[in-house]
Amino acid sequence: MILGIDVGGTHTDAVCIDRGKVIAGAKALTGPDLVQSIHEVIDALDIEYTDIRRTILSTTLSTNSIIEKTFEPTGMIVSAGPGIHPSNYFLTGDFHLVAGAIDHRGREYIPLKRDEILGAARELKAKGIRGVGIVSKFSVRNPVHEAGIFSLIEKDFEHVSSGHSLSGHLNFPRRIHTTYFNTAVMPVQRRFVHSVSRALNELGIRSQLLFLKADGGTYSESAADKCPVETILSGPAASMMGGLALCSDPGTTTLVMDIGGTTTDIGVLIGGVPILEPKGVSIGGSKTLVRGLKVVSVGAGGDSCVSLKGREIVVGPNRQGPPACLGGPSPTPMDALSVLGSFPKGDKDKACNAVKEIALALGRDIRDVSKEIVALMISNIKESAREFLDEVNRYPVYTIYEMLHPEFVEPKQIMAIGGPAALLQPYLEDAFRMKCIVPEHATVANALGAALARTTTQITLMADTQLGKLICPELGIEEDASSSLTMERLKSKGIDALKKHIASQGFSGHIEVSVLEEQTFNIVRGFSSAGKNFRLKLQTKPGILDEWSVR
């Protein structure tokens, strides 16, 4: 059996899947103690846990920590060499620029200064900083400077990240941001991972524990400890993977809307698969190298606070609590639906009283006001969906297989998932003037998407036969490259290393590896070839586990 859990801002959802079928689903309110919320939703499933072999968790913890700036003070030690001054990309005053430089082929031309690095470390430690990120320009071509800095400071700090281990892509500013955020959320992520693992053991669940990443793939709890930044935006990724799992018509371009209590996540399926942010996702206004699905979140949900601004009704973007009909402090779209007879739960009188305050202030009928509240919520979603599609069509679009999709993206149908999806189906169809599907299991689609996501890893191999060097920054591989190296030999080596890495994370199923990029350049000196430069990018194919039987 597979257990999938999605910890959202309003609700924590869970599903249990056995032999490709959902056998149980549950929802619980997300409280301040996330582990307690996980406990509650698992209890609500009312299942036997002994046969669970795989548990996958999606959480907004890292995302919220970055956006709300609740992480601990974090330091950075950066070596760059000549060029654009990296201070343009520093996010706090605790960044230290030190001497040292590697060129674009991975050759050192300015050495590190040991005393300067130790001085920066002493200054950071004196300020009580416990985590430090390390970045050297062109470290993905040669991590010797990052490794050197790491060896000098690792014993002085609890949390240390090296940029080359997080991504094999070249982009110095994005690498700085990625390494900073990875280090910053390490303490909170590690506490959470260990707490969840302990809670599952207390319940008798001894299965493998995985976490959902921003790219819609999963990785192990040990990897989540080391690379927590990969979990940013895993909530929206769960939405898209849930949509992918429930999509029975992959040939139709589908606009996916996960309508929650606080926000609505909007994405699109092209040919039955989601699309990627090709360079990396942005978080807290900063661009990163974190590979992620392209999704937009809008502050419009079933529990969005409804208020008056002068004589104008405003829906969202904030949530003050549950709907008034369920004991909340203010009117919400769910209360409006209760007034209209669409939402049967809770106390309808409380809903009427909450909406009536707005109606009386405007001198209008309560039902008319309720209809406008729902219409405004849908209008907010529609406007965000339009802006999302406009952006998608302005730039090259890549699917999760990183295949370019050149055609204009124009959805022909909507898939609505999330708690209020069924209630809002007719309103969405009317506003968008297209078919809206609410699939089975729509209320727990996020947890379903997390449960069914494949384990994914992407690696980059670079070899320079003139320098005699082969490197894979993500896996820490550094070895000699023979002058007789060929792309086929490099590909075979990379595939073997990738499969071993996935197997080391506890994944025992079929591993399908795809080649995302392969390039070979001759190195010419004078009038003859002096060697070859190879670049190879591999990934384990993302998607839904083969055992799922929705189609």
Residue pairs with C-beta under 8 A, 6 or more apart in sequence:
1 16
1 17
1 18
1 23
1 47
1 51
1 52
1 53
2 16
2 17
2 18
2 52
2 53
2 54
2 55
2 56
2 451
2 452
2 545
3 14
3 15
3 16
3 17
3 42
3 52
3 54
3 55
3 56
3 205
3 207
3 451
4 14
4 15
4 16
4 17
4 55
4 56
4 58
4 447
4 448
4 449
4 450
4 451
4 452
5 12
5 13
5 14
5 38
5 41
5 42
5 55
5 56
5 57
5 58
5 447
5 450
6 12
6 13
6 14
6 57
6 58
6 59
6 235
6 238
6 444
6 446
6 447
6 449
6 450
7 30
7 34
7 37
7 38
7 57
7 58
7 59
7 60
7 61
7 235
8 30
8 60
8 235
8 260
8 261
8 262
8 446
9 30
9 60
9 64
9 235
9 260
9 261
9 262
9 263
9 319
10 29
10 30
10 260
10 261
10 262
10 301
10 303
10 319
11 27
11 28
11 29
11 30
11 260
11 261
11 419
12 27
12 28
12 29
12 30
12 34
12 37
12 38
12 40
12 41
13 25
13 26
13 27
13 41
13 443
13 444
13 446
13 447
14 24
14 25
14 26
14 27
14 28
14 41
14 42
14 44
14 45
14 444
14 447
15 22
15 24
15 25
15 26
15 441
15 444
15 447
15 448
15 451
16 22
16 23
16 24
16 25
16 45
16 47
16 52
17 23
17 448
17 451
17 452
17 548
18 51
19 547
20 547
20 548
20 549
21 549
22 441
22 444
22 448
23 47
24 45
24 46
24 47
25 45
25 441
25 443
25 444
25 447
26 41
26 42
26 44
26 45
26 46
26 444
27 41
27 44
27 419
27 443
27 444
28 37
28 40
28 41
28 44
29 37
29 322
30 37
31 37
34 59
34 61
34 192
35 192
35 195
35 196
35 199
38 57
38 196
38 199
39 199
39 203
42 49
42 203
42 205
49 203
49 204
49 205
50 204
52 205
52 207
53 207
53 208
54 207
54 208
54 210
54 451
55 200
55 205
55 207
55 208
55 209
55 210
56 209
56 210
56 211
56 212
56 218
56 450
56 451
56 453
57 196
57 209
57 210
57 211
57 212
57 450
58 211
58 212
58 234
58 235
58 237
58 238
58 446
58 447
58 449
58 450
59 192
59 211
59 231
59 234
59 235
60 234
60 235
61 185
61 188
61 189
61 192
61 231
62 185
62 188
62 189
62 228
62 229
62 231
62 232
62 234
63 231
63 232
63 233
63 234
63 235
63 283
64 70
65 71
65 184
65 185
65 188
66 181
66 184
66 185
66 232
66 283
66 284
67 283
67 284
69 284
70 188
71 184
71 185
71 187
71 188
72 129
72 130
72 131
72 184
72 187
73 92
73 94
73 127
73 128
73 129
74 92
74 94
74 129
74 131
74 132
74 133
74 180
74 183
74 184
75 94
75 95
75 96
75 120
75 124
75 127
75 129
75 131
75 132
75 133
76 90
76 94
76 95
76 96
76 132
76 133
76 134
76 135
76 176
76 179
76 180
76 183
77 96
77 98
77 117
77 120
77 121
77 132
77 133
77 134
77 135
77 149
77 153
78 86
78 95
78 96
78 97
78 98
78 134
78 135
78 136
78 176
79 97
79 98
79 99
79 100
79 101
79 112
79 135
79 136
79 137
79 145
79 149
80 86
80 97
80 101
80 136
80 137
80 172
81 100
81 101
81 102
81 109
81 110
81 137
82 101
83 137
85 97
86 97
86 137
86 172
86 173
86 176
87 95
87 97
88 173
89 172
89 173
89 176
89 177
90 176
91 177
91 180
91 286
94 124
94 127
94 129
96 120
96 123
96 124
98 112
98 113
98 116
98 117
98 120
98 149
99 110
99 111
99 112
99 113
99 116
100 108
100 110
100 111
100 112
100 113
100 136
100 145
101 108
101 109
101 110
101 137
102 108
102 109
102 136
102 137
102 138
102 139
102 141
102 142
102 144
102 145
103 109
103 138
104 138
104 141
105 141
105 464
105 467
105 533
106 138
106 141
106 142
106 462
106 464
106 467
106 469
106 471
107 142
107 467
108 142
108 144
108 145
112 145
112 148
112 149
114 152
117 148
117 149
117 152
117 153
118 152
118 153
121 132
121 152
121 153
121 156
121 157
124 132
124 157
125 156
125 157
129 157
130 157
130 158
130 159
130 187
131 157
131 158
131 159
131 160
131 161
131 183
131 184
131 186
131 187
132 153
132 157
132 159
132 160
132 161
132 183
133 160
133 161
133 162
133 163
133 176
133 179
133 180
133 182
133 183
134 146
134 149
134 150
134 153
134 160
134 161
134 162
134 163
134 179
135 146
135 162
135 163
135 172
135 175
135 176
135 179
136 143
136 145
136 146
136 149
136 163
136 164
137 172
138 170
139 145
139 146
139 162
139 163
139 164
139 175
139 473
140 164
140 167
140 168
140 169
140 170
140 460
140 462
140 471
140 473
141 462
141 471
142 469
142 471
143 162
143 164
143 165
143 471
143 473
143 478
146 162
146 163
146 164
147 162
150 160
150 162
153 160
154 160
158 187
159 183
159 186
159 187
160 183
161 179
161 182
161 183
161 186
162 179
163 175
163 176
163 178
163 179
164 473
165 226
165 227
165 473
165 474
165 476
166 175
166 178
166 179
166 182
166 227
166 229
166 289
166 474
167 175
167 178
167 280
167 289
167 290
167 291
167 473
167 474
168 458
168 459
168 460
168 462
168 472
168 473
168 474
168 537
169 175
169 279
169 280
169 289
169 460
171 279
171 280
171 289
173 287
174 279
174 280
174 287
174 288
174 289
175 289
177 286
177 287
177 288
178 229
178 280
178 288
178 289
178 290
181 229
181 232
181 283
181 284
181 286
181 288
182 227
182 228
182 229
185 228
185 229
185 232
186 225
186 228
189 224
189 225
189 228
189 231
190 225
190 228
193 209
193 211
193 221
193 224
193 225
196 209
197 209
197 221
200 206
200 207
200 209
208 220
208 506
209 220
209 221
210 218
210 219
210 220
210 221
210 455
211 218
211 219
211 220
211 221
211 223
211 224
211 231
211 234
212 218
212 231
212 234
212 237
212 238
212 241
212 449
212 450
212 453
213 219
213 230
213 231
213 234
213 237
213 291
213 292
213 456
214 230
214 231
214 232
214 233
214 234
214 237
214 281
214 290
214 291
214 292
214 293
215 230
215 237
215 276
215 291
215 292
215 293
215 400
215 456
215 458
215 542
216 237
216 240
216 241
216 244
216 274
216 293
216 400
216 449
216 453
216 456
216 542
217 453
217 454
217 455
217 456
217 457
217 540
217 542
218 450
218 453
218 454
218 455
218 456
219 227
219 230
219 455
219 456
219 457
219 505
220 505
220 506
222 505
223 230
223 505
224 230
224 231
229 288
229 290
230 290
232 281
232 283
232 288
232 290
232 292
233 281
233 283
233 290
233 292
233 293
233 295
234 450
235 265
235 446
236 258
236 265
236 267
236 293
236 295
236 297
237 292
237 293
237 295
237 449
238 446
238 447
238 449
238 450
239 256
239 258
239 265
239 267
239 295
239 417
239 418
239 445
239 446
239 449
240 256
240 265
240 267
240 269
240 274
240 293
240 295
240 449
241 274
241 449
241 450
241 452
241 453
241 544
242 258
242 417
242 445
242 446
242 447
242 448
242 449
242 450
243 254
243 256
243 258
243 267
243 269
243 274
243 415
243 417
243 445
243 449
244 269
244 272
244 273
244 274
244 449
244 543
244 544
245 445
245 448
245 449
245 452
245 544
245 548
245 550
246 415
246 417
246 439
246 440
246 441
246 442
246 445
246 448
246 550
247 254
247 269
247 272
247 415
248 439
248 550
248 551
249 413
250 269
250 271
250 272
250 273
251 271
251 272
252 412
252 413
253 268
253 269
253 270
253 271
253 409
253 410
253 411
253 412
253 413
254 268
254 269
254 411
254 412
254 413
254 414
254 415
254 437
255 266
255 267
255 268
255 385
255 389
255 411
255 413
255 414
255 415
255 432
256 265
256 266
256 267
256 268
256 269
256 414
256 415
256 417
257 264
257 265
257 266
257 381
257 385
257 414
257 415
257 416
257 417
257 418
257 421
257 428
258 264
258 265
258 266
258 417
258 418
258 445
258 446
259 301
259 302
259 381
259 416
259 417
259 418
259 419
259 420
259 421
259 424
260 301
260 302
260 418
260 419
261 301
261 302
261 303
261 319
261 322
261 419
262 299
262 301
262 303
262 304
262 319
263 297
263 298
263 299
263 300
263 301
264 297
264 298
264 300
264 301
264 381
264 384
264 418
265 295
265 296
265 297
266 295
266 296
266 297
266 298
266 381
266 384
266 385
266 388
267 274
267 275
267 293
267 294
267 295
267 296
267 388
268 274
268 275
268 294
268 388
268 389
268 392
268 409
268 411
269 415
270 397
270 399
270 405
270 409
271 399
271 405
273 399
273 400
273 401
273 543
274 293
274 294
274 295
274 399
274 400
275 293
275 294
275 392
275 397
275 398
275 399
275 400
275 405
276 291
276 292
276 293
276 294
276 398
276 399
276 400
276 402
277 291
277 292
277 293
277 294
278 395
278 396
278 398
278 402
279 287
279 289
280 287
280 288
280 289
280 290
280 291
280 292
281 288
281 290
281 291
281 292
282 288
283 290
291 458
293 400
294 392
296 384
296 387
296 388
298 317
298 380
298 381
298 384
299 316
299 317
299 318
299 380
300 315
300 316
300 317
300 377
300 380
300 381
300 384
301 316
301 319
301 333
301 420
302 323
302 332
302 333
302 334
302 419
302 420
303 319
303 321
303 322
303 323
303 328
303 332
303 333
303 334
304 315
304 316
304 317
304 318
304 319
304 332
304 333
304 377
305 315
305 316
305 318
305 319
305 320
305 330
305 331
305 332
306 313
306 314
306 315
306 330
306 331
306 332
306 333
306 335
306 336
306 355
306 358
306 373
307 313
307 314
307 330
308 314
308 358
308 361
308 362
311 362
313 358
313 362
313 369
313 372
313 373
313 376
314 376
315 333
315 373
315 376
315 377
315 380
316 377
316 380
319 332
320 328
320 329
320 330
321 327
321 328
321 329
321 330
322 328
322 332
323 331
323 332
323 334
323 335
323 338
323 343
323 346
323 351
324 330
324 331
324 332
324 335
324 350
324 351
324 353
324 354
325 334
325 335
325 338
325 343
325 345
325 346
325 347
325 348
325 350
325 351
325 354
326 334
326 345
326 346
326 347
327 346
327 350
330 354
331 351
331 354
331 355
331 357
331 358
331 373
333 373
333 374
333 377
333 420
334 343
334 351
334 420
335 343
335 350
335 351
335 354
335 355
335 370
336 351
336 355
336 369
336 370
336 371
336 373
336 374
337 343
337 370
337 374
337 420
337 423
338 344
338 345
338 346
338 348
338 351
338 352
339 348
339 351
339 352
339 355
339 366
339 367
339 370
340 367
340 370
340 371
340 374
342 423
343 351
343 423
352 366
355 366
355 369
355 370
355 373
356 366
358 369
359 365
359 366
359 368
359 369
362 369
374 424
374 427
375 427
375 431
377 424
378 424
378 427
378 428
378 431
379 431
381 428
382 431
382 432
385 432
389 409
389 410
389 411
392 409
393 408
393 409
396 404
396 406
397 404
397 405
397 406
397 409
398 404
398 405
399 405
400 542
400 543
401 514
401 541
401 542
402 516
402 539
411 434
412 434
412 435
413 434
413 435
413 436
413 437
414 428
414 429
414 432
414 434
414 435
414 436
414 437
415 436
415 437
415 438
415 439
416 422
416 424
416 425
416 428
416 436
416 437
416 438
416 442
417 438
417 439
417 442
417 443
417 445
417 446
418 442
418 443
418 445
418 446
419 443
421 438
421 442
421 443
422 438
422 442
425 436
425 438
426 436
428 436
429 435
429 436
439 445
441 448
452 544
452 545
452 548
453 542
453 543
453 544
453 545
454 540
454 541
454 542
454 543
454 544
454 545
455 502
455 505
455 507
455 540
456 539
456 540
456 541
456 542
457 474
457 498
457 501
457 502
457 539
457 540
458 474
458 516
458 537
458 538
458 539
458 540
459 472
459 474
459 475
459 494
459 497
459 498
459 501
459 537
459 538
459 539
460 472
460 473
460 474
460 535
460 536
460 537
460 538
461 470
461 471
461 472
461 477
461 490
461 493
461 494
461 534
461 535
461 536
461 537
461 538
462 470
462 471
462 472
462 533
462 534
462 535
462 536
463 469
463 470
463 471
463 481
463 485
463 490
463 532
463 533
463 534
464 481
464 523
464 531
464 532
464 533
464 534
465 481
465 482
465 483
465 485
465 523
465 531
465 532
465 533
465 534
466 523
466 530
466 531
466 532
466 533
467 481
467 531
468 480
468 481
468 482
468 483
469 478
469 480
469 481
470 477
470 478
470 479
470 480
470 481
470 485
470 490
471 477
471 478
472 494
472 497
475 497
475 501
477 497
483 531
485 532
485 534
487 518
487 520
487 534
487 536
490 534
490 536
491 515
491 518
491 536
491 538
494 536
494 538
495 513
495 538
498 511
498 513
498 538
498 539
498 540
499 511
499 513
502 511
502 540
503 511
509 545
510 546
511 540
512 540
512 541
513 538
513 539
513 540
513 541
514 538
514 539
514 540
514 541
515 536
515 537
515 538
516 537
516 538
516 539
517 535
517 536
517 537
518 535
518 536
518 537
519 534
519 535
519 536
520 532
520 533
520 534
521 532
521 533
522 529
522 531
522 532
522 533
523 529
523 530
523 531
523 532
523 533
524 530
